[in-house]
Structure formats: structure tokens, C-alpha cells
Amino acid sequence: MKNLLFLFVLLMAIPSYGREWNSLRSYQKETNKPNLSPSDWLASDRRQNTLTWQKANHYNLLNNKPEEYTTIKQRRDFYLWLHDELESKGHEVVWPYMAYFISHKLRLVKNIPYRWFISKDIKRYTDMGSEEVFISAFTSLHKLYKSEDILEENEAYNWDKAMLHNEQFIWVERVYEVMDDKSVKQIGRMASGHLLYSFAVPNPIRFQGDISNPQERYTFALNTLRTYCKKQLH
């Protein structure tokens, strides 16, 4: 709970400068600066994967600025950029792509028709989980991005394994600790592809078990979801 409270205080203390802007004009009006700062990008830059977006990601990652990314979609596209960058260097880690894949699914909670059936609490917990994982993982991503050691095969697997362990036993667990029972049950139904959610969750990665149990989530992520995502890359 203390960690989540610290996270909220940190996010509230972040100034409005930086992050994503709808247009250059809106940026100039608010900041009184003619050009985007290195940490900034336009929404169109992100959607089109422009050099401005790529440079902003590079700058923010090297300078440990995860707070620049304020929505699930922004974090999703950052994860994809990072995966492509790491892959181009020869890394065989899968976690960044897994994070992209999950973020791509999470953004559905605010899209039609799912948003009609999902409670405000679930949407709030989804945002919390996305922030918690992104901010907590950023230091590890920063180190890997800067590293001259290329992770392949077993080393890549062990890196993914460590990330998934932290993700499920520490980062995501912080959100489950404050979640009400009703929301936990609904998330369990979503993860298992129950009814409407069957369209969003493919058969091979439908979770079976106790979604509130970190060991079960970790085992599923390592043995099922990682394998599925790895196949998507080849």
C-alpha cells in the first residue's frame, strides 16, 4: 500500500511539461517554447513511429523518465519500440514484447464494446497495474538497453524469468493487494476468456486457476504466455 501511495504522490508531482502532445501549437502555447524538448513527442509521432518518437524514447530511457508515458497506449507503443531496438541488437529477450502484447489487450477495457461491461474499478485497477509495472521495470529496461552484453538463449530466458518474477510477485501483486474481491473475480473471468472476453483472449493463453495467486500467474506467464509471444515473433 505504501508503495502505491508513493507512486500516486510521484505522479501528482510530475509537471505537465513533457509527455505526449496533440499538436505542436498546443505544446508551444503551454510551454512558450518553439520546439519540442528531447523528452516530448506528438500523438501523430507515436502513431506513425516517426524519428521524433524514437528519439524521445531513446532520451527518456537513457535518462530514466518513465513518467513521460501516461497512458496504456503510450506504454504499449514504447514497449514495441524497445522490443524492435533490442532485437536489432541481437537480444532474444521476450518480456518487452510480452508487455506490448498485454498492453495491447489492456487498452480494450476502454474500447467499445468492452467498456460497456467493465466496471470503473476494473478500469482504474488496469491503469494502476500498467503504471506500476512500467515505472518499476524501467530501471531494468534502461540497464539492458545500455548493456553491451547481448542476451541470447539461456541468458535471455533467465532475464525474462527474473522480470516475470518481479512483475507477478512484486509489481502486479501491489495492485492485487488493494483490489476488492468483486474486481478480482471479474479480472479472472476476463483472463480466462469468459463469454465476451473470448474474442480478446486466444484459446492458448486463457488463464486457468486463481488469478489472485502470484505463483500461478508467474507460472502461467513464464510457461504459457512467454511461449505464445515468442512464437508470434517467428
DAWO-V393463 format. One record per helix or strand of 2 or more residues. SS is the DSSP state (~ for helix, > for strand). FROM is the first residue (numbers start at 1). TO is the last residue. Records with the same first field share a line. If there is no record, write none. Layout:
# DAWO-V393463
SS: FROM-TO + FROM-TO
This chain:
# DAWO-V393463
~: 2-13 + 24-31 + 43-48 + 51-62 + 66-68 + 72-89 + 95-110 + 114-116 + 120-146 + 153-176 + 181-191 + 195-199 + 203-205 + 214-232
>: 20-21 + 41-42
